[in-house]
């Protein structure tokens, strides 16, 4: 009988730090198991070898920040049967989306000796603003075990089983005392998607929102609670404008307090 062709996997980079791609390489033994089931056809971070598309599964890291990338993501979508975005840059615009709240031309004039050479967009935007995305995996960086789950789900033809609850649930699971209750420390945990294992609260620090907003987050109620803890309007704006500043729930909440 003829051998069944392995699905082709491609990994693409746009504006990002490569941290989410490194999370894939960090899977180690799990990655070897994945590699035995797929043909890693295009992954410049791991190999110079490139197999021509179309691709069964594309993992996309990074946001769209230049006209060139805005055109390139359209081509990636055309050659990809399934497209999954990985990380805060690809799902929410990333830390570089802080430009969206200011005049990017002013930044360019300050940073670059010859601003005329820079061809960039006014906004850093997530991949879903440009093409259809089949699944979004959040995190800065992503959770490598969640990534393996997403790839495994694709291979098995099912929906990925990733948590929808907040970081607060992870605090409870590991027995971490709530930093807001015990120490009056502002924390984004109640409105942030799980995935990090409540790393920061475990060290008595408030959550930074690395995994972006959870489903239906009540950001206004959280801000009101912070104000009772002594947070100023500027504190609230600065806290919501982090790795996922341009994710809609976080952006709306920061804008609401920035206008006051």
Buried (B, 14 or more C-beta within 10 A) or exposed (E): EEEEEBBBBBBBBBBBBBBBBBBBBEBEEBBEEBBEBBBBBBBBEBEEEEEEBEBBBBBBBBBBBBEEBBEBBEEBBEBBBBBBBBBBBBBBBBBBBBBBBEEBEEBBEEEEEEBEEBEBBEBBBBBBBBBEBEBBBBBBBBBBEBBBBBBBBBBEEEEBEBBEEBBBBBBEEEEBEBBBEEBEBBBBBBBBBBBBBBBBBBEEEBBBBBBBBBEEBBBBEBBEBBBEEEBEBEBBBBBBBBBBBBBEBBBEBBEBBBEE
